[in-house]
Amino acid sequence: MKRFIVLPLAGVVLMVFLGCGGGTRDSIKSDLLGRMTNKATDMALNRDDNSSSTTKKSKSYGKGTAGDAHFVQADDYFIGEKDLGRDTWIRVSMAKMLTPPTAQTKNEGKFMQIADGKEQWSRYYWSTRVATKADLRLGAIIIAFDVAGDESVYRSPESLEEAQTNPWFMAKITDMSQLHKGYVMVSGGYKVDVDNLRVAVAKK
């Protein structure tokens, strides 16, 4: 319906324009051009604003504020089936504590793995933090995100979802000669980015 209304109106404007004197036509022409220019400018500004808004949303989406640099939250634990002991490395999983360990539970806590929701009792659990430069020493036990990046260097997680749905592992720092390149060697011969190291916090 809008198309049939606009065309007659355009015809009326054209007839009025042609029937006017030269000075009046110039005035109308100038006014129309001015309005068209303003309209085009407004449309461009609105488009830029919308584009900017969309860009801001896409850049901020997924980053969130939950957790630390590894997207590990204050109530997250890493659990395993045993201590590292004499093993080269062991697999650990990110979990939430459901039942705190007590003497009645034989010092075992009940945990729910975040990745699959499985619940289990374990005495092997660790609260952790991001490692600092002072923590980097030979023999230090670390926990790292088990995903390799460029040049087979194990990198830190890039999102909360990635951190919670992929495995982690525990190992020892065995060589620091490549620290200037941004990584250390851990037991098993794996290269781990210094930004991908966590250390256990003493249990209270």
N, C-alpha and C positions, 0 to 999 in steps of 0.2 A: 504494500500500500504506500509506503514512503516514497517509492520510486515515482509513482504517478502524481504525487503531490509536489515533489521537488521540481520536476520538469516544467509544469505550467508556471510555477513561480519563477524559474529561470527565464522562461519566455517573456513574462511580464517585465522582469528587470531589464532584459535586452531591448524590448520595445520602448520602455521609458528612456533608456540610455540613448537610443537612436533618435528619439523625438526631441531630445534636449538640444539647446544651443551649444556651440563649441566650448564656451567657458564652463557651462554647467557640466558638460560631458567630461571635461578635464578634471573638474572637482570630484565628480562621482568616481571617475577612474582612479584618481589619487586615493580617495577614501577606500575603495574596494581593494586596491593593492596594499594599502596599509593594514586593512583588516586581515587579508590573506597572509601577509608577512607575520603579523602578530600571532595568528592561529598556528602557522607553521612553527614559529619559535616555541609557543606553548607546548605543541605536540612533541617537539624535540626534547624540551626540558623534562616533560613527563616521562618520555621514553628513557632518558638518562637516569632519572630518579628511580624508575622501576628496575632498570638494569643494575644500578648501584645497590638497591635494596636486595635484589636477587643474589648478587655477588656476595654481599655481606652474609646473607643467610647460608649460602653454600659453603663459605669459608668457615663459619662458626659451627656449622652442623657437625655433630659427632665429637667435637673436642671436649665439651663439657668441663666440669670443674671437679668431678669425683676422682678421688685418689691422687697419688703422687705422679712423678714423671713416668712411671711404668703403669699408670692407671690401677695401681694396687691401693685399695681402700684400707682405712684404719682397722676395720673388723675382718680383714682377709687374712687367712693363714695359708701356709704351704704344708701339706701333709704327705707322708710317705709310709712305706711298709716297714722301713728300718732306718737306722742311722747310716750315714755314709761309711763309717768304719774303715775297713780296708778296701772297699770297693773303689773302682776308678771313678764312677759317677752313679747316681741313682735318679730315677724319675720322681718328681714331686708334682702335686696337683694343687691348684688354688681352691680353697674351700672356706665355708663359713662355719663357725662353731655353733652347734645346737645345744650341747650340754657340756659345761666346763668340767675338766678333770678334777676328781676329788679322791680322798682315801677310799670312799665307798665304791668308786668306779675303777679302783686299782690304778689311779692316776692316768686313766685313759679318758679322752674327750670324745664326744660324738660330733662328727663333722658331716657336712653336705658338700660334695664337690660341685662347684659352680657350673662346670661344663656340661655335666650330664645329670645332675641332681641326685646321684647315688649317695647314700648315707653309710657311714662306717665309723667304727670306734678305732682310735689310734692313740698311742702314747708318743708317736713321732710327729710332732707338729712344730712349726716355727712361725713366729711373728717376725716380720722383716722390715728393713728400710733400704733405701737406695744407698749404695756404697759411696763413700767419699774417698778422696785421694789418700787420706790417712789409713784407710782400710786395706789399701792395696799392698800386699806383702806376700812373699813366697809362703805357701802352705795355708794361706787363708781359705776358709771354706766359704763358697759363694753359691748363690742361686741365680740362674740365668734363664732368659726366655729361649726356648728351644726352636728358633727359626733362624736359618742362615740367610744372610743378605749377600751383598757384593763380596767377591773374592772369598766366599765361604766363611765370612766372619759373622758370628751369631750376633744379631742386632736386637735392639729393644723393641717392644711392641709399639704399634702406631695408633692403636685405638683401644678403648675399653673392651669392645667385643673381641678383638684379637687377643688381648691379654688374658681374657677369661676363658676362651674356647680352645686355646692351644696349650701344649705341654710346656713344662719348665723342667730344669734339671739342676741337681746339686753336684758340685765338683770342687777341686782345689786349684788354686793358682799355682802353676808349676814353672812358669817362665815370664819374666817381665821385660825382656830385652827389646821387645817391639812396642813398648809403651809409648814411645814418641810417634808411632804410627796410629795410635788410638786403640790398641787392643792388647790383651794379655793371652797367654796360653794357659789352658786349664787341663787337668788330668783327662786323659783320653786323646790328647793331641788336638783339642779344639781351640780355635781362635775366637775370643769373645770380646766384643766392643766394650770399652770401659764404661760406656753409658748403659750397658746391659748387665750390670752387676748389682746384686743385692746381698746383704749380710743379715744374719739373724740378730734379733734383739733379745737380750737376756730375759728369761722367763721370770715373772714376778712371783 
